Amino acid sequence: MLKADGGDVDVPEGYVENGRIVLNVSPTSVRNLSIGEAEISFDGRFRGRAHRIVAPTGRAIAIYAKETGQGMSFEPEEPVRGTDAPKPPSGPKLTRVK
């Protein structure tokens, strides 16, 4: 799940609810998945239409397994004013999601 209400996130708007978007990043659902220190990006399909998803890693707010509902959530990082770069990480704040 990504916080998708900023201009630094490139996702299909029609799938954003309450400023968030849930993404299926299973190996059968995405191509060219890249999770780096600064950015998450991949090619995915939404109702049969291809979209390139790009977001700063600081916009990730949860990762969980659909099958079990288990995972973790994170405090989203806000971009530094005047730049598109997220604040430097201060360490993860993990919460178990059931």
PDB file as gemmi writes it, atoms N, CA and C in Angstrom:
CRYST1    1.000    1.000    1.000  90.00  90.00  90.00 P 1                      
ATOM      1  N   MET A   1       0.847  -1.157   0.000  1.00  0.00           N  
ATOM      2  CA  MET A   1       0.000   0.000   0.000  1.00  0.00           C  
ATOM      3  C   MET A   1       0.898   1.228   0.000  1.00  0.00           C  
ATOM      4  N   LEU A   2       0.539   2.211  -0.830  1.00  0.00           N  
ATOM      5  CA  LEU A   2       1.308   3.451  -0.932  1.00  0.00           C  
ATOM      6  C   LEU A   2       0.442   4.644  -0.564  1.00  0.00           C  
ATOM      7  N   LYS A   3       1.054   5.634   0.043  1.00  0.00           N  
ATOM      8  CA  LYS A   3       0.409   6.927   0.202  1.00  0.00           C  
ATOM      9  C   LYS A   3       0.547   7.604  -1.156  1.00  0.00           C  
ATOM     10  N   ALA A   4      -0.576   7.866  -1.808  1.00  0.00           N  
ATOM     11  CA  ALA A   4      -0.538   8.288  -3.207  1.00  0.00           C  
ATOM     12  C   ALA A   4      -1.106   9.673  -3.448  1.00  0.00           C  
ATOM     13  N   ASP A   5      -1.127  10.513  -2.430  1.00  0.00           N  
ATOM     14  CA  ASP A   5      -1.735  11.822  -2.606  1.00  0.00           C  
ATOM     15  C   ASP A   5      -0.730  12.933  -2.895  1.00  0.00           C  
ATOM     16  N   GLY A   6       0.476  12.586  -3.283  1.00  0.00           N  
ATOM     17  CA  GLY A   6       1.482  13.599  -3.600  1.00  0.00           C  
ATOM     18  C   GLY A   6       1.849  13.586  -5.066  1.00  0.00           C  
ATOM     19  N   GLY A   7       2.429  14.665  -5.542  1.00  0.00           N  
ATOM     20  CA  GLY A   7       2.828  14.759  -6.932  1.00  0.00           C  
ATOM     21  C   GLY A   7       4.034  13.908  -7.278  1.00  0.00           C  
ATOM     22  N   ASP A   8       4.681  13.334  -6.258  1.00  0.00           N  
ATOM     23  CA  ASP A   8       5.869  12.532  -6.502  1.00  0.00           C  
ATOM     24  C   ASP A   8       5.548  11.058  -6.716  1.00  0.00           C  
ATOM     25  N   VAL A   9       4.256  10.713  -6.775  1.00  0.00           N  
ATOM     26  CA  VAL A   9       3.807   9.330  -6.967  1.00  0.00           C  
ATOM     27  C   VAL A   9       3.082   9.240  -8.300  1.00  0.00           C  
ATOM     28  N   ASP A  10       3.495   8.283  -9.141  1.00  0.00           N  
ATOM     29  CA  ASP A  10       2.878   8.104 -10.449  1.00  0.00           C  
ATOM     30  C   ASP A  10       2.104   6.789 -10.454  1.00  0.00           C  
ATOM     31  N   VAL A  11       0.789   6.880 -10.192  1.00  0.00           N  
ATOM     32  CA  VAL A  11      -0.111   5.723 -10.171  1.00  0.00           C  
ATOM     33  C   VAL A  11      -1.404   6.123 -10.879  1.00  0.00           C  
ATOM     34  N   PRO A  12      -2.194   5.154 -11.357  1.00  0.00           N  
ATOM     35  CA  PRO A  12      -3.459   5.508 -11.992  1.00  0.00           C  
ATOM     36  C   PRO A  12      -4.445   6.073 -10.964  1.00  0.00           C  
ATOM     37  N   GLU A  13      -4.885   7.319 -11.176  1.00  0.00           N  
ATOM     38  CA  GLU A  13      -5.731   8.023 -10.217  1.00  0.00           C  
ATOM     39  C   GLU A  13      -7.021   7.300  -9.869  1.00  0.00           C  
ATOM     40  N   GLY A  14      -7.624   6.616 -10.806  1.00  0.00           N  
ATOM     41  CA  GLY A  14      -8.900   5.964 -10.580  1.00  0.00           C  
ATOM     42  C   GLY A  14      -8.859   4.859  -9.545  1.00  0.00           C  
ATOM     43  N   TYR A  15      -7.675   4.483  -9.095  1.00  0.00           N  
ATOM     44  CA  TYR A  15      -7.519   3.401  -8.127  1.00  0.00           C  
ATOM     45  C   TYR A  15      -7.073   3.909  -6.753  1.00  0.00           C  
ATOM     46  N   VAL A  16      -6.964   5.213  -6.611  1.00  0.00           N  
ATOM     47  CA  VAL A  16      -6.577   5.815  -5.335  1.00  0.00           C  
ATOM     48  C   VAL A  16      -7.834   6.058  -4.511  1.00  0.00           C  
ATOM     49  N   GLU A  17      -7.837   5.558  -3.272  1.00  0.00           N  
ATOM     50  CA  GLU A  17      -8.946   5.778  -2.347  1.00  0.00           C  
ATOM     51  C   GLU A  17      -8.405   6.340  -1.051  1.00  0.00           C  
ATOM     52  N   ASN A  18      -8.980   7.455  -0.611  1.00  0.00           N  
ATOM     53  CA  ASN A  18      -8.553   8.106   0.632  1.00  0.00           C  
ATOM     54  C   ASN A  18      -7.055   8.392   0.641  1.00  0.00           C  
ATOM     55  N   GLY A  19      -6.516   8.760  -0.519  1.00  0.00           N  
ATOM     56  CA  GLY A  19      -5.100   9.107  -0.615  1.00  0.00           C  
ATOM     57  C   GLY A  19      -4.151   7.928  -0.602  1.00  0.00           C  
ATOM     58  N   ARG A  20      -4.704   6.706  -0.747  1.00  0.00           N  
ATOM     59  CA  ARG A  20      -3.885   5.491  -0.722  1.00  0.00           C  
ATOM     60  C   ARG A  20      -4.224   4.596  -1.901  1.00  0.00           C  
ATOM     61  N   ILE A  21      -3.259   3.761  -2.282  1.00  0.00           N  
ATOM     62  CA  ILE A  21      -3.500   2.782  -3.334  1.00  0.00           C  
ATOM     63  C   ILE A  21      -2.912   1.442  -2.889  1.00  0.00           C  
ATOM     64  N   VAL A  22      -3.674   0.390  -3.096  1.00  0.00           N  
ATOM     65  CA  VAL A  22      -3.223  -0.965  -2.791  1.00  0.00           C  
ATOM     66  C   VAL A  22      -2.729  -1.584  -4.089  1.00  0.00           C  
ATOM     67  N   LEU A  23      -1.524  -2.126  -4.068  1.00  0.00           N  
ATOM     68  CA  LEU A  23      -0.907  -2.692  -5.264  1.00  0.00           C  
ATOM     69  C   LEU A  23      -0.575  -4.163  -5.040  1.00  0.00           C  
ATOM     70  N   ASN A  24      -0.846  -4.981  -6.032  1.00  0.00           N  
ATOM     71  CA  ASN A  24      -0.462  -6.389  -6.016  1.00  0.00           C  
ATOM     72  C   ASN A  24       0.883  -6.483  -6.719  1.00  0.00           C  
ATOM     73  N   VAL A  25       1.929  -6.803  -5.983  1.00  0.00           N  
ATOM     74  CA  VAL A  25       3.267  -6.878  -6.579  1.00  0.00           C  
ATOM     75  C   VAL A  25       3.772  -8.312  -6.621  1.00  0.00           C  
ATOM     76  N   SER A  26       2.856  -9.257  -6.822  1.00  0.00           N  
ATOM     77  CA  SER A  26       3.262 -10.655  -6.952  1.00  0.00           C  
ATOM     78  C   SER A  26       4.014 -10.844  -8.268  1.00  0.00           C  
ATOM     79  N   PRO A  27       4.856 -11.873  -8.351  1.00  0.00           N  
ATOM     80  CA  PRO A  27       5.638 -12.099  -9.576  1.00  0.00           C  
ATOM     81  C   PRO A  27       4.785 -12.257 -10.830  1.00  0.00           C  
ATOM     82  N   THR A  28       3.557 -12.734 -10.692  1.00  0.00           N  
ATOM     83  CA  THR A  28       2.693 -12.897 -11.869  1.00  0.00           C  
ATOM     84  C   THR A  28       1.944 -11.615 -12.229  1.00  0.00           C  
ATOM     85  N   SER A  29       2.003 -10.601 -11.362  1.00  0.00           N  
ATOM     86  CA  SER A  29       1.246  -9.367 -11.586  1.00  0.00           C  
ATOM     87  C   SER A  29       2.070  -8.198 -12.098  1.00  0.00           C  
ATOM     88  N   VAL A  30       3.378  -8.243 -11.930  1.00  0.00           N  
ATOM     89  CA  VAL A  30       4.209  -7.100 -12.311  1.00  0.00           C  
ATOM     90  C   VAL A  30       5.375  -7.537 -13.189  1.00  0.00           C  
ATOM     91  N   ARG A  31       5.922  -6.557 -13.895  1.00  0.00           N  
ATOM     92  CA  ARG A  31       7.135  -6.743 -14.682  1.00  0.00           C  
ATOM     93  C   ARG A  31       8.084  -5.611 -14.311  1.00  0.00           C  
ATOM     94  N   ASN A  32       9.358  -5.898 -14.452  1.00  0.00           N  
ATOM     95  CA  ASN A  32      10.398  -4.887 -14.216  1.00  0.00           C  
ATOM     96  C   ASN A  32      10.317  -4.273 -12.817  1.00  0.00           C  
ATOM     97  N   LEU A  33      10.031  -5.097 -11.813  1.00  0.00           N  
ATOM     98  CA  LEU A  33       9.951  -4.604 -10.431  1.00  0.00           C  
ATOM     99  C   LEU A  33      11.328  -4.184  -9.950  1.00  0.00           C  
ATOM    100  N   SER A  34      11.408  -2.977  -9.414  1.00  0.00           N  
ATOM    101  CA  SER A  34      12.645  -2.461  -8.845  1.00  0.00           C  
ATOM    102  C   SER A  34      12.308  -1.790  -7.518  1.00  0.00           C  
ATOM    103  N   ILE A  35      12.886  -2.303  -6.435  1.00  0.00           N  
ATOM    104  CA  ILE A  35      12.717  -1.691  -5.121  1.00  0.00           C  
ATOM    105  C   ILE A  35      14.097  -1.255  -4.679  1.00  0.00           C  
ATOM    106  N   GLY A  36      14.339   0.027  -4.795  1.00  0.00           N  
ATOM    107  CA  GLY A  36      15.649   0.570  -4.446  1.00  0.00           C  
ATOM    108  C   GLY A  36      15.583   1.386  -3.176  1.00  0.00           C  
ATOM    109  N   GLU A  37      16.692   1.973  -2.834  1.00  0.00           N  
ATOM    110  CA  GLU A  37      16.768   2.791  -1.626  1.00  0.00           C  
ATOM    111  C   GLU A  37      15.893   4.036  -1.743  1.00  0.00           C  
ATOM    112  N   ALA A  38      15.759   4.578  -2.947  1.00  0.00           N  
ATOM    113  CA  ALA A  38      15.017   5.820  -3.122  1.00  0.00           C  
ATOM    114  C   ALA A  38      13.670   5.650  -3.811  1.00  0.00           C  
ATOM    115  N   GLU A  39      13.479   4.556  -4.568  1.00  0.00           N  
ATOM    116  CA  GLU A  39      12.291   4.471  -5.414  1.00  0.00           C  
ATOM    117  C   GLU A  39      11.799   3.037  -5.601  1.00  0.00           C  
ATOM    118  N   ILE A  40      10.487   2.903  -5.711  1.00  0.00           N  
ATOM    119  CA  ILE A  40       9.827   1.654  -6.080  1.00  0.00           C  
ATOM    120  C   ILE A  40       9.230   1.884  -7.462  1.00  0.00           C  
ATOM    121  N   SER A  41       9.476   0.957  -8.389  1.00  0.00           N  
ATOM    122  CA  SER A  41       8.881   1.109  -9.719  1.00  0.00           C  
ATOM    123  C   SER A  41       8.607  -0.266 -10.310  1.00  0.00           C  
ATOM    124  N   PHE A  42       7.573  -0.335 -11.134  1.00  0.00           N  
ATOM    125  CA  PHE A  42       7.243  -1.556 -11.860  1.00  0.00           C  
ATOM    126  C   PHE A  42       6.189  -1.259 -12.908  1.00  0.00           C  
ATOM    127  N   ASP A  43       6.025  -2.207 -13.821  1.00  0.00           N  
ATOM    128  CA  ASP A  43       4.965  -2.142 -14.827  1.00  0.00           C  
ATOM    129  C   ASP A  43       3.860  -3.082 -14.378  1.00  0.00           C  
ATOM    130  N   GLY A  44       2.644  -2.589 -14.316  1.00  0.00           N  
ATOM    131  CA  GLY A  44       1.514  -3.406 -13.901  1.00  0.00           C  
ATOM    132  C   GLY A  44       0.305  -3.142 -14.775  1.00  0.00           C  
ATOM    133  N   ARG A  45      -0.729  -3.950 -14.594  1.00  0.00           N  
ATOM    134  CA  ARG A  45      -1.954  -3.806 -15.369  1.00  0.00           C  
ATOM    135  C   ARG A  45      -3.104  -3.521 -14.418  1.00  0.00           C  
ATOM    136  N   PHE A  46      -3.928  -2.577 -14.805  1.00  0.00           N  
ATOM    137  CA  PHE A  46      -5.124  -2.213 -14.065  1.00  0.00           C  
ATOM    138  C   PHE A  46      -6.298  -2.326 -15.021  1.00  0.00           C  
ATOM    139  N   ARG A  47      -7.156  -3.320 -14.760  1.00  0.00           N  
ATOM    140  CA  ARG A  47      -8.289  -3.640 -15.648  1.00  0.00           C  
ATOM    141  C   ARG A  47      -7.837  -3.779 -17.094  1.00  0.00           C  
ATOM    142  N   GLY A  48      -6.714  -4.475 -17.266  1.00  0.00           N  
ATOM    143  CA  GLY A  48      -6.214  -4.779 -18.594  1.00  0.00           C  
ATOM    144  C   GLY A  48      -5.371  -3.694 -19.241  1.00  0.00           C  
ATOM    145  N   ARG A  49      -5.248  -2.540 -18.625  1.00  0.00           N  
ATOM    146  CA  ARG A  49      -4.454  -1.449 -19.191  1.00  0.00           C  
ATOM    147  C   ARG A  49      -3.106  -1.358 -18.482  1.00  0.00           C  
ATOM    148  N   ALA A  50      -2.042  -1.253 -19.268  1.00  0.00           N  
ATOM    149  CA  ALA A  50      -0.684  -1.179 -18.715  1.00  0.00           C  
ATOM    150  C   ALA A  50      -0.426   0.193 -18.095  1.00  0.00           C  
ATOM    151  N   HIS A  51       0.244   0.185 -16.937  1.00  0.00           N  
ATOM    152  CA  HIS A  51       0.628   1.419 -16.250  1.00  0.00           C  
ATOM    153  C   HIS A  51       2.016   1.242 -15.669  1.00  0.00           C  
ATOM    154  N   ARG A  52       2.793   2.305 -15.704  1.00  0.00           N  
ATOM    155  CA  ARG A  52       4.099   2.339 -15.043  1.00  0.00           C  
ATOM    156  C   ARG A  52       3.877   2.963 -13.669  1.00  0.00           C  
ATOM    157  N   ILE A  53       4.223   2.252 -12.615  1.00  0.00           N  
ATOM    158  CA  ILE A  53       4.073   2.725 -11.242  1.00  0.00           C  
ATOM    159  C   ILE A  53       5.428   3.180 -10.745  1.00  0.00           C  
ATOM    160  N   VAL A  54       5.505   4.404 -10.226  1.00  0.00           N  
ATOM    161  CA  VAL A  54       6.749   4.944  -9.693  1.00  0.00           C  
ATOM    162  C   VAL A  54       6.416   5.728  -8.427  1.00  0.00           C  
ATOM    163  N   ALA A  55       7.135   5.429  -7.336  1.00  0.00           N  
ATOM    164  CA  ALA A  55       6.919   6.142  -6.076  1.00  0.00           C  
ATOM    165  C   ALA A  55       8.191   6.100  -5.238  1.00  0.00           C  
ATOM    166  N   PRO A  56       8.441   7.150  -4.477  1.00  0.00           N  
ATOM    167  CA  PRO A  56       9.558   7.095  -3.533  1.00  0.00           C  
ATOM    168  C   PRO A  56       9.298   5.989  -2.503  1.00  0.00           C  
ATOM    169  N   THR A  57      10.329   5.295  -2.076  1.00  0.00           N  
ATOM    170  CA  THR A  57      10.138   4.217  -1.102  1.00  0.00           C  
ATOM    171  C   THR A  57       9.527   4.737   0.191  1.00  0.00           C  
ATOM    172  N   GLY A  58       9.734   5.983   0.518  1.00  0.00           N  
ATOM    173  CA  GLY A  58       9.167   6.572   1.715  1.00  0.00           C  
ATOM    174  C   GLY A  58       7.650   6.676   1.681  1.00  0.00           C  
ATOM    175  N   ARG A  59       7.036   6.457   0.518  1.00  0.00           N  
ATOM    176  CA  ARG A  59       5.574   6.498   0.400  1.00  0.00           C  
ATOM    177  C   ARG A  59       4.927   5.150   0.702  1.00  0.00           C  
ATOM    178  N   ALA A  60       5.731   4.089   0.872  1.00  0.00           N  
ATOM    179  CA  ALA A  60       5.169   2.785   1.241  1.00  0.00           C  
ATOM    180  C   ALA A  60       4.650   2.876   2.673  1.00  0.00           C  
ATOM    181  N   ILE A  61       3.388   2.491   2.878  1.00  0.00           N  
ATOM    182  CA  ILE A  61       2.815   2.561   4.222  1.00  0.00           C  
ATOM    183  C   ILE A  61       2.440   1.189   4.770  1.00  0.00           C  
ATOM    184  N   ALA A  62       2.444   0.157   3.925  1.00  0.00           N  
ATOM    185  CA  ALA A  62       2.165  -1.193   4.427  1.00  0.00           C  
ATOM    186  C   ALA A  62       2.571  -2.226   3.391  1.00  0.00           C  
ATOM    187  N   ILE A  63       2.991  -3.377   3.912  1.00  0.00           N  
ATOM    188  CA  ILE A  63       3.262  -4.549   3.085  1.00  0.00           C  
ATOM    189  C   ILE A  63       2.619  -5.715   3.811  1.00  0.00           C  
ATOM    190  N   TYR A  64       1.770  -6.443   3.106  1.00  0.00           N  
ATOM    191  CA  TYR A  64       1.140  -7.589   3.750  1.00  0.00           C  
ATOM    192  C   TYR A  64       0.790  -8.657   2.729  1.00  0.00           C  
ATOM    193  N   ALA A  65       0.632  -9.868   3.230  1.00  0.00           N  
ATOM    194  CA  ALA A  65       0.274 -11.001   2.380  1.00  0.00           C  
ATOM    195  C   ALA A  65      -1.243 -11.064   2.265  1.00  0.00           C  
ATOM    196  N   LYS A  66      -1.735 -11.058   1.056  1.00  0.00           N  
ATOM    197  CA  LYS A  66      -3.175 -11.121   0.818  1.00  0.00           C  
ATOM    198  C   LYS A  66      -3.765 -12.411   1.393  1.00  0.00           C  
ATOM    199  N   GLU A  67      -3.010 -13.496   1.280  1.00  0.00           N  
ATOM    200  CA  GLU A  67      -3.510 -14.809   1.708  1.00  0.00           C  
ATOM    201  C   GLU A  67      -3.736 -14.897   3.214  1.00  0.00           C  
ATOM    202  N   THR A  68      -2.866 -14.268   4.004  1.00  0.00           N  
ATOM    203  CA  THR A  68      -2.958 -14.390   5.463  1.00  0.00           C  
ATOM    204  C   THR A  68      -3.337 -13.085   6.155  1.00  0.00           C  
ATOM    205  N   GLY A  69      -3.163 -11.968   5.458  1.00  0.00           N  
ATOM    206  CA  GLY A  69      -3.416 -10.673   6.068  1.00  0.00           C  
ATOM    207  C   GLY A  69      -2.316 -10.230   7.011  1.00  0.00           C  
ATOM    208  N   GLN A  70      -1.249 -11.013   7.127  1.00  0.00           N  
ATOM    209  CA  GLN A  70      -0.143 -10.654   8.006  1.00  0.00           C  
ATOM    210  C   GLN A  70       0.862  -9.789   7.256  1.00  0.00           C  
ATOM    211  N   GLY A  71       1.454  -8.852   7.980  1.00  0.00           N  
ATOM    212  CA  GLY A  71       2.436  -7.983   7.371  1.00  0.00           C  
ATOM    213  C   GLY A  71       2.872  -6.914   8.329  1.00  0.00           C  
ATOM    214  N   MET A  72       3.244  -5.750   7.799  1.00  0.00           N  
ATOM    215  CA  MET A  72       3.701  -4.653   8.638  1.00  0.00           C  
ATOM    216  C   MET A  72       3.325  -3.329   7.992  1.00  0.00           C  
ATOM    217  N   SER A  73       3.222  -2.311   8.824  1.00  0.00           N  
ATOM    218  CA  SER A  73       2.950  -0.970   8.315  1.00  0.00           C  
ATOM    219  C   SER A  73       4.105  -0.052   8.696  1.00  0.00           C  
ATOM    220  N   PHE A  74       4.199   1.068   7.983  1.00  0.00           N  
ATOM    221  CA  PHE A  74       5.282   2.022   8.171  1.00  0.00           C  
ATOM    222  C   PHE A  74       4.697   3.421   8.303  1.00  0.00           C  
ATOM    223  N   GLU A  75       5.440   4.313   8.950  1.00  0.00           N  
ATOM    224  CA  GLU A  75       5.083   5.725   8.961  1.00  0.00           C  
ATOM    225  C   GLU A  75       5.532   6.293   7.611  1.00  0.00           C  
ATOM    226  N   PRO A  76       4.614   6.885   6.824  1.00  0.00           N  
ATOM    227  CA  PRO A  76       5.040   7.449   5.532  1.00  0.00           C  
ATOM    228  C   PRO A  76       5.936   8.661   5.743  1.00  0.00           C  
ATOM    229  N   GLU A  77       6.921   8.791   4.873  1.00  0.00           N  
ATOM    230  CA  GLU A  77       7.812   9.946   4.912  1.00  0.00           C  
ATOM    231  C   GLU A  77       7.230  11.017   4.007  1.00  0.00           C  
ATOM    232  N   GLU A  78       7.316  12.251   4.432  1.00  0.00           N  
ATOM    233  CA  GLU A  78       6.849  13.375   3.628  1.00  0.00           C  
ATOM    234  C   GLU A  78       8.037  13.975   2.883  1.00  0.00           C  
ATOM    235  N   PRO A  79       7.822  14.451   1.641  1.00  0.00           N  
ATOM    236  CA  PRO A  79       8.917  15.088   0.914  1.00  0.00           C  
ATOM    237  C   PRO A  79       9.386  16.350   1.632  1.00  0.00           C  
ATOM    238  N   VAL A  80      10.679  16.655   1.514  1.00  0.00           N  
ATOM    239  CA  VAL A  80      11.227  17.892   2.047  1.00  0.00           C  
ATOM    240  C   VAL A  80      10.713  19.022   1.177  1.00  0.00           C  
ATOM    241  N   ARG A  81      10.245  20.099   1.789  1.00  0.00           N  
ATOM    242  CA  ARG A  81       9.701  21.228   1.013  1.00  0.00           C  
ATOM    243  C   ARG A  81      10.728  21.767   0.032  1.00  0.00           C  
ATOM    244  N   GLY A  82      10.275  22.028  -1.179  1.00  0.00           N  
ATOM    245  CA  GLY A  82      11.139  22.578  -2.204  1.00  0.00           C  
ATOM    246  C   GLY A  82      11.890  21.521  -2.992  1.00  0.00           C  
ATOM    247  N   THR A  83      11.731  20.242  -2.620  1.00  0.00           N  
ATOM    248  CA  THR A  83      12.386  19.172  -3.367  1.00  0.00           C  
ATOM    249  C   THR A  83      11.426  18.005  -3.480  1.00  0.00           C  
ATOM    250  N   ASP A  84      11.743  17.073  -4.334  1.00  0.00           N  
ATOM    251  CA  ASP A  84      10.960  15.850  -4.464  1.00  0.00           C  
ATOM    252  C   ASP A  84      11.539  14.731  -3.615  1.00  0.00           C  
ATOM    253  N   ALA A  85      12.641  14.997  -2.948  1.00  0.00           N  
ATOM    254  CA  ALA A  85      13.315  13.952  -2.183  1.00  0.00           C  
ATOM    255  C   ALA A  85      12.645  13.750  -0.832  1.00  0.00           C  
ATOM    256  N   PRO A  86      12.487  12.496  -0.411  1.00  0.00           N  
ATOM    257  CA  PRO A  86      11.945  12.260   0.926  1.00  0.00           C  
ATOM    258  C   PRO A  86      12.968  12.608   1.991  1.00  0.00           C  
ATOM    259  N   LYS A  87      12.484  12.790   3.217  1.00  0.00           N  
ATOM    260  CA  LYS A  87      13.385  13.037   4.341  1.00  0.00           C  
ATOM    261  C   LYS A  87      14.280  11.818   4.536  1.00  0.00           C  
ATOM    262  N   PRO A  88      15.464  12.000   5.074  1.00  0.00           N  
ATOM    263  CA  PRO A  88      16.320  10.843   5.355  1.00  0.00           C  
ATOM    264  C   PRO A  88      15.614   9.915   6.335  1.00  0.00           C  
ATOM    265  N   PRO A  89      15.773   8.599   6.170  1.00  0.00           N  
ATOM    266  CA  PRO A  89      15.086   7.675   7.063  1.00  0.00           C  
ATOM    267  C   PRO A  89      15.587   7.804   8.490  1.00  0.00           C  
ATOM    268  N   SER A  90      14.635   7.740   9.421  1.00  0.00           N  
ATOM    269  CA  SER A  90      14.991   7.798  10.833  1.00  0.00           C  
ATOM    270  C   SER A  90      14.855   6.426  11.468  1.00  0.00           C  
ATOM    271  N   GLY A  91      14.676   5.408  10.639  1.00  0.00           N  
ATOM    272  CA  GLY A  91      14.493   4.054  11.134  1.00  0.00           C  
ATOM    273  C   GLY A  91      13.030   3.659  10.992  1.00  0.00           C  
ATOM    274  N   PRO A  92      12.785   2.405  10.680  1.00  0.00           N  
ATOM    275  CA  PRO A  92      11.405   1.971  10.463  1.00  0.00           C  
ATOM    276  C   PRO A  92      10.615   1.920  11.760  1.00  0.00           C  
ATOM    277  N   LYS A  93       9.344   2.270  11.647  1.00  0.00           N  
ATOM    278  CA  LYS A  93       8.404   2.114  12.745  1.00  0.00           C  
ATOM    279  C   LYS A  93       7.455   1.015  12.298  1.00  0.00           C  
ATOM    280  N   LEU A  94       7.648  -0.155  12.809  1.00  0.00           N  
ATOM    281  CA  LEU A  94       6.922  -1.325  12.341  1.00  0.00           C  
ATOM    282  C   LEU A  94       5.727  -1.612  13.224  1.00  0.00           C  
ATOM    283  N   THR A  95       4.627  -1.969  12.599  1.00  0.00           N  
ATOM    284  CA  THR A  95       3.420  -2.389  13.294  1.00  0.00           C  
ATOM    285  C   THR A  95       2.915  -3.634  12.620  1.00  0.00           C  
ATOM    286  N   ARG A  96       2.610  -4.640  13.386  1.00  0.00           N  
ATOM    287  CA  ARG A  96       2.096  -5.877  12.805  1.00  0.00           C  
ATOM    288  C   ARG A  96       0.649  -5.683  12.382  1.00  0.00           C  
ATOM    289  N   VAL A  97       0.341  -6.056  11.139  1.00  0.00           N  
ATOM    290  CA  VAL A  97      -1.003  -5.928  10.591  1.00  0.00           C  
ATOM    291  C   VAL A  97      -1.599  -7.315  10.509  1.00  0.00           C  
ATOM    292  N   LYS A  98      -2.800  -7.481  11.006  1.00  0.00           N  
ATOM    293  CA  LYS A  98      -3.481  -8.778  10.915  1.00  0.00           C  
ATOM    294  C   LYS A  98      -4.714  -8.672  10.079  1.00  0.00           C  
TER     295      LYS A  98                                                      
END                                                                             
